[in-house]
Structure formats: structure tokens, C-alpha cells
Amino acid sequence: MGDFYASKGKWSYALKLTYLRTKDETVTDGLKTPNWGIAITPQHQVKSELQMSANDLLVRYEVHKNVLLYTGVRHLFTKLTMDITSLGSGIIAINQKLTVADENLFDWLLGINLNYRFNNRWGIMITGDLGTGDNDTDYSINAVVAYRINKLHNVWAGYRYLEIGNESETDGLKFDITFAQQGPMIGWAFTF
């Protein structure tokens, strides 16, 4: 994850980049007929790989000393592939590489940033936004505590929740796909 900000007067601009890549490998159980022991499906090795990025390009305006309103575009890229290999023989044995998803989606965002500095060292920030566009669900909430080490360096820690989801129907089958990124985060900020 990386955030980049530029400010002039009450206006500021932000580019927020997030990239995720995960791989998983598992072996499924085979299925045999109960009485005769005939293999209906053998064991299968299933390898999956997910590449995903959620990127925001924002314009922000300071409406109050501690309040910024912002708008912009969130770009979501998702590519999910599965490689299924049969580990034996059976009535149903699958050997196939599938691309489950490979898409670029865009949402328009509206959000608010609330921040407060207790003194010249400590501060807090809460950010929340909602998106509309290609995705059915798109919102995020962040809460951060920041500590200024010196004029150039800051450290921060907080919690992030981002949820993006879609419902679709293909050939009479309904799909509900939801991506949720949540958990603690820690970071370093360089300002100049």
C-alpha cells in the first residue's frame, strides 16, 4: 500500500495504491460409491492465484480546519485463475486451467476526512467514503493515530476496512462476490 498527497491552499490531491497477490494450493477429497467403491471423482489438486489492486485518484477540499471533503475515482482490478489437476481416475476427472475473473471496474467516490491534532506530536484521523458505479457495494473506513517524529518523518497505526462487492446471474446461477480488506495497519509518512 502507498498513499501520495499534494496540497496547495485548501485543495489537495491524492493517489492511493493497493496491490495484493495471493496463491493457494489444496487437494480435494475423492468421492466413491458407498457399496462398490467405484471412484466417481478422484482427488484433485487445485491451485489458485488472485491478483488484485484497488487504486483511488482523489481531489480533496478543506471545508474546515479539521474537515476535508473529497471525490474521485476508485479503480479495482481483479484476476483470479484456478489450475485443477486430477490425481487419479474416476467418472468425473477434471484437468483444466480456468480464468474465473479478469476485470477492471470503476466507481465514483464521495468521502470525508476528519482529523484532529492534540499537540504538535500526536493526532488522529478518521476517513470514510462510499462509491457508486460498476460495483454494487463499495465503501471504506479508516481510523489512524499519528505521531510526528520530526518535521519530515511521521509514524502511524490504525485500522482499515474496505468492502467491494457484486451480485450477478449467469445461466440461472446467482453469484455474490465480496472482497473485504480489514485489519490493523502501521506505516511511515515522509512529508516535505
N, C-alpha and C positions, 0 to 999 in steps of 0.2 A: 504494500500500500504506500502511496505517496500523494501528498497534497502540495499544491503550489499556489501562492496567492500574490497578487499585485494590487496596490492601493494608491489612490490619488484623491485627496479630499474625502468626500462622503461615499465615493464609488470604489468598489473593489471587484476583482475578477478572480475566479478560482478554477483550477483544473485539478480534479481528484481522480486518481487512478488506482484501481484494484485489480489484481490478477491472481487467479487460483488455478492450480493444476493438481489433480489427484489421480492416483492409479489404485486399482484393487484387483485382487485375484482370489477366486474361490472355486471349490469343487462341489457340485451338486450331488445329492443322493440319487442313486438309480432307483427305478421302480420295477418290481417284478410281480407277476400274477401270484395271488396268495396260495393257490393249491398246486400249481405245476412248476413254479419257479422260472417261468419264461420271462426274459427281460423285455419289458415294454419300453423303458428308456434306460440307457446306460448312464453311468456317471458322466458329467460334462465339466470341463474346465471353462470357467467364464472369466475373461479378463476385461476390465472396463477402464476407460480413461476419460476424464472430464477436464476440459479446459474452459475457463470462464473468466470474463472480465466485466466489471461494472465501472463505467467512467462517467464523471459529471463535468460539464462545462457550464460555469455559473457566472452571473452578473449579480452583484450584491449592492444594496444601498443602505446607508446608516440613517435610520429614521429617528434614532435617539442615541445618546452616548453608549448605551448598553444593548441596543437592539438593531439588528440588521435583517432586512427582508431580502430574499433572493429568488431568482428564477433562472431557468436554464434547461439544458437537455441532459438526460441520462441515457447512455448507450450501454446495452447489455449484449455481450457476445457469449454464445453457448455452443460448445461442440462436445457431444457425448458419443463415444464409439464403444462397441462391445465385440469381442472376439470369442466365439463359442466353438469349442472343440470337443468332439465325442471321445471318451476314453474307453470305449468298448463297442459292442454291437447290441442291437435291440431293434424293436419295431420302429421306434422314433429315435433316430440318432441325428443330431444337428451338427453341422460343420459350416459355420458362416461368420463372416465379419460384417457387422451392421453399423451404420451411422444412424443413431437414434435421433440426434438433433444436431443441426448445423445452421445457426441463425443469428442475425443481427436485429435487435429490437431497440426502438427509441421511445422515450417518454418525456413529456414536458413536465418540469418540476416547479413547485412553489414551496418556499420554505421560510423558516425563521431561525435566527441565531441569537440567543440570549447569552450575554457574558457579563461577568462582574469581577473586578479586581479588588481583593480585600486590602492589599497594600502593593508596594512595587515588586514584591516577590511572588505572591500567591494569587491565583484567580480560578474561576470556574467558567465553563461554557456548556450550554445545552443547545443542541441543534435538532430540528425535526423538519421533515419535508414529505410531501405527497406528490405522486406522479400520475399522469394520465397519458394514454397513447396506445402503443402496441400491447402492453401488458394489462391484465385485469386488475392486479394488485401491485402497488409499488409505493413503499414508504420506508423511511428510516428515522431512527432516533439515536443520538449520540450524547453522552454526558462525560465531561472531561474535567479533571483538576490539573492545573498547570503550575509549574514552579520556574521562575526566571533565575537562572544561574548568574548570568551577566547580560550585558546589552545585546549580545549576539546569540546566546545559547539558552534554550528552554527545554525542560523535560515535562512530559505529561503522562497521565494514566487515566483510563476511563473504561467505559462500556459502550459497545456498539450493537445495534440491532437493525438489520436491513432485511426486508422481505419483498420478494418479487415473485409473482405467480400468474398462472394462466389456466383457464379451463378450455378444453377443446373437445370436439367429437369427430371421430373418423370411423367410417363404416359401421355406425351404430354403437361404437365403443366410446365412452366418455373418459377423458383423461384430465386429471388435476395435478399440475406440476407446480411445485412451490420450492423456491430457493430461499433459504433463510441463513443469514450470516449473523451470528451472535456470540458475544463473549467479551472478556476483558481485552484491553489493548494498552500498549505502552509505546511511547515514541519520543523522538527528539526533534526539536524545531530550531532551525537556523534562520535568524531574521537580520535583514540589513536595510 
